[in-house]
Amino acid sequence: MWLLLAFIAIPLIEITLFIKVGGVIGLGWTLAIVLLTAIAGSWLIRMQGALAMADLRSSLQELRDPREPIAHGAMILLAGALLISPGFFTDTLGILLLIRPVRAAILRFLSRRITVERFEFGTPPRREPHRPDIIDGEFTELDAPAKPERNRPSGWTQH
């Protein structure tokens, strides 16, 4: 429901802003501002995205929880989409998402409403139902098994 409302409301807001701003500063300046924000937005996204990737790499190398760098990267990606799309409202939202304290505030807001039950690095092990007659353990093979002989010797070897 919220997504449908956003798809209806955002274009209406953008059209209204285009008409109002275009009436004040003219069509040429309005189009120039939209074009410049798209260019500046793509440059800012490249810079912010590189910083977010470096933060994610360092968190993975230090075995820290990568949820925050991933969330920042996702918000930067959303900011890029908003800045590249034409419009004053979406540009404003995109610029706000590029500001780290704003992203941190959004993250705090969302973290109060979202609960992560478990986080693991790598592929989780496959678990079977608990059976009391099975003892879980590890082993080391001391003698390597002999290689099985081939069924038929080739014409190049003698047996």
Buried (B, 14 or more C-beta within 10 A) or exposed (E): EEEEEEEEEBEEBBEEBBEEBBEEEEEEEBEEBBEEBBEEBEEBBEEBBEBBEEBBEEBEEEEEEBEBBBBBBEBBBBBBEBBBBBBBBBBBBBBBBBEBEBBBEBBEEEEEEEEEEEEEEEEEEEEEEEEEEEEEEEEEEEEEEEEEEEEEEEEEEEE
